[in-house]
Amino acid sequence: MLPKTLLALAVAAVTITTVVPVAIAQETGLATALHAVRREGGKLCLTDHWHYGSSGRHSTKAAAQRDAIQSWQDFTNLEYGRSWAFFSRAASKKVGCSQTAAGWSCDVEARACRR
């Protein structure tokens, strides 16, 4: 049996070699490894890959838009990391909203960009 200190070091090494590269790949290379990118207005943008976000029902259009944008940002962050997950930096943005008796709902789509 391994001494506790050696066992702790072994567990730490396995964690670092399996978890850290995934986090680093999301921030630095996963998006560009999977998709074509190009410079657009000083930003690096995906050229052919769109992300989508949707809201629930809200009493105001503004609240529904915020919810849809947050949905887009959350998914983009999960897939590529925070640097890609700002809707304000995205390209080819489209926002569509509708109102029913139940309230407002919105959908957004855009290509992710980073500085």
Secondary structure in CASP SS format (residue, H / E / C, confidence):
PFRMAT SS
TARGET T0000
AUTHOR 0000-0000-0000
METHOD secondary structure of the structure
MODEL  1
M C 1.00
L C 1.00
P C 1.00
K H 1.00
T H 1.00
L H 1.00
L H 1.00
A H 1.00
L H 1.00
A H 1.00
V H 1.00
A H 1.00
A H 1.00
V H 1.00
T H 1.00
I H 1.00
T H 1.00
T H 1.00
V H 1.00
V H 1.00
P H 1.00
V H 1.00
A H 1.00
I H 1.00
A H 1.00
Q H 1.00
E H 1.00
T H 1.00
G C 1.00
L H 1.00
A H 1.00
T H 1.00
A H 1.00
L H 1.00
H C 1.00
A C 1.00
V E 1.00
R E 1.00
R E 1.00
E E 1.00
G C 1.00
G C 1.00
K E 1.00
L E 1.00
C E 1.00
L E 1.00
T C 1.00
D C 1.00
H C 1.00
W C 1.00
H E 1.00
Y E 1.00
G E 1.00
S E 1.00
S C 1.00
G C 1.00
R C 1.00
H E 1.00
S C 1.00
T C 1.00
K H 1.00
A H 1.00
A H 1.00
A H 1.00
Q H 1.00
R H 1.00
D H 1.00
A H 1.00
I H 1.00
Q H 1.00
S H 1.00
W H 1.00
Q H 1.00
D H 1.00
F H 1.00
T H 1.00
N H 1.00
L H 1.00
E H 1.00
Y H 1.00
G C 1.00
R H 1.00
S H 1.00
W H 1.00
A C 1.00
F C 1.00
F H 1.00
S H 1.00
R H 1.00
A C 1.00
A E 1.00
S E 1.00
K E 1.00
K E 1.00
V E 1.00
G E 1.00
C E 1.00
S E 1.00
Q E 1.00
T E 1.00
A C 1.00
A C 1.00
G E 1.00
W E 1.00
S E 1.00
C E 1.00
D E 1.00
V E 1.00
E E 1.00
A E 1.00
R E 1.00
A C 1.00
C E 1.00
R E 1.00
R C 1.00
END
